[in-house]
Amino acid sequence: MTRSYPNTRLRRTRAHGWSRAMHRETVLTPADLIWPLFVTDGQGVEDPVASLPGVSRWSVELIAARAKEAVALGIPCIALFPNTPANLRSDKGDEALNPDNLMCRAIRAVRDACGNDVGILTDVALDPYTSHGQDGLVDEAGYVVNDDTVAVLVDQALNQAEAGADIIAPSDMMDGRIKAIRMALEMGGHHNVQIMSYAAKYASAFYGPFRDAVGSGGLLKGDKKTYQMDPANGDEALAEVELDLAEGADSVMVKPGLAYLDIIWRVKQAFNVPVFAYQVSGEYALIEAGAAAGAGDRDALLMEKLLSFKRAGCSGVLTYHAPVAARLLNG
């Protein structure tokens, strides 16, 4: 069909707000948001993260209060990340297996406060627990070993599932960890615990503020390029996603988000499964810094970016702006 002016005026449907709403192709709601929260030790603690304006680390009982806030705003799920005290970090990340660690205490507190009204997504990786800041166990040469790390990640995942986690989200990027975790969850009777795999996690420059928030940034020795993906690669992301789905992932994640919209689109087109994006700490910080510098309106900037994730094919977005976005969407 050939369309031409003036029979076709594309501005006709843009002339009024009601018409723009009626023709809108992409819809964003609070149900599309997952709110990442940082857990810290202590009682009554709100500890602002300097590199993430507006974001704090919260003690366990205040994490539960944030979860109640999420429920009130219509945010269906929170994601928990611990800031493990320095004296509990070790080369092997043993604190990850402690059933009374910060993560497990926060899971139980949220469940007690909210019941099943909010989903609890938990990070599986060793970097918040290791003294060297890597996501896994390292050998004498400093190389992150794969299979021995996977064995620890399985125990970490079971620890979180037994505490009450709804979604296990392995962010480590070890080969084979999804199959191993899925088998362990099945054998442990955790049949309904979901796995959201960080399937395409890139060795990105946008993670710095997150590492500050969980206390691993100053500890990191070397880099993570032997297990996180090369930002130049797209076909490899599809291979990673295909493997993780075959091994038992219920949904997959692309991380970071905005610089990888093409990867989100390709994953959705290739597999037609739930795809999530993580609008990571550096992306959040850039919005805040840009707005503070007068480069644009903060609310407009963040909403446009969140819409771009949905337009690219995301089922949902992990974003530190979740409560702000939810309030804007709730009007």
Salt bridges, closest charged atoms under 4 A:
ASP32 OD2 - LYS310 NZ 3.05
ASP41 OD1 - ARG105 NH2 3.35
ASP47 OD2 - ARG57 NH1 2.73
GLU69 OE1 - ARG66 NE 2.95
GLU69 OE2 - ARG327 NH2 2.40
ASP100 OD1 - ARG108 NH2 2.87
ASP127 OD2 - LYS224 NZ 3.55
ASP135 OD2 - LYS201 NZ 3.90
ASP135 OD1 - LYS224 NZ 2.54
ASP166 OD2 - ARG111 NH2 2.77
ASP172 OD1 - ARG177 NE 3.19
GLU186 OE1 - HIS191 ND1 3.18
ASP235 OD1 - ARG266 NH2 2.53
ASP244 OD2 - ARG177 NH1 3.34
ASP250 OD2 - ARG182 NH2 2.70
GLU288 OE2 - ARG298 NH1 3.11
GLU288 OE2 - HIS321 NE2 2.74
ASP299 OD1 - ARG298 NE 2.85
